[in-house]
């Protein structure tokens, strides 16, 4: 009797497992997800990464310092699964062009960014009277940023061509930024004659380091102060100095450190369908029509204190330079040396996975206005106008192959 019961129990377990296999989705294939650590981290580093991952997903409350005004209550609220943002989470930068033609970021009226949400018993911001300019942005992918942070400045300088000396119609340039007080240059950072450094993060490359990016996002997106920026957000419409009841800094250095480490060690995307003839041909077309003049394929990181990202060759498809993208994409909002019509070349890696984090529909360009890769290409103008025109002359089959390549990234 005992043996028959054991056999029956084993049969039920086996049936349940078979049923679960039918009900549960299979594990994702390598290259189908983006929120993963880079290969080769030590156990201690993996622990550090996991703590950063938890903080990236953490939902902050008013009791923990959220606000008093904010955009989202977690990093992942904008970067779902470390992916691109969605237009329902649009960030709005604003400012005013003065009578003298100079741009005023209206810092004394809540600039540079609108916080349209607030904690209980507090009033969210609205755009102040007198603003003349708004720039809408959706959050970028955060994968692979540690690799971008570890590119030697000289490699970026070598790509700069301000006066189009090679005559190819492309004249990308660096956005040189005044460093924050806490900035400590590494061996690969090169200051220009004015003591400014190369910006490489943000839609217009206005941040030099990942630390800059994290500190700005904590403050401007969630209203969380840190040792690097201790002044709380306030709504100037209801009175200067009114803030929440949580003492500054609201997050400690350990939080900032874990978030920076997490972003440094997120993996670079894995290419897919490499043997597909359509993808192979699409890559050839990508180069033939000139996309790679700005979307530069390959870089190698400098020596780093994390072996997994040290002296590694990777493929982001960006030059990290500013380019004139034409009047249709001109937001009239300068950042650093970047003008309204200038945007940093966004990395193309992860392009084929972007829509998964955006609810199934891809939203492209800085503000998500394009909902297909073709629409994105057709909106390229300025320096990229000739490359857009080259795309238009392609046959339908050539366009399909190009899209196959882009979706393989």
Protein Blocks (a to p, Z undefined) as FASTA:
>chain_A
ZZmmmmmmmmmmmmmmmmmmmmpccdddehiambbcdehiafklmmmmmmmmmmmmpccd
fknogajbdfbfcfklmmgghiacdfklcccddddddfkopacehlmnopabdcfbdceh
iacddddehiabdcddddddfehklmmmmpcfklmmmmpcfkomnonopacdcddddddf
klccdfklccdfkopacdfedjkopafblmlmmmmmmmmmnopacfklmcdcddfknogh
iacfbdcdfbdfklmmmmmmmmmmpccdddehklgmklmmmmmmmmmnopmmmmcfbdcd
dddfbfklgoiacdehpahiacdebjklmgoiaehjbcfkbccdddfehklmmmmmnoop
acedjkopaccfklmmmmpghjlmmmmmmmmmpcfklmmmmmmmmmmZZ
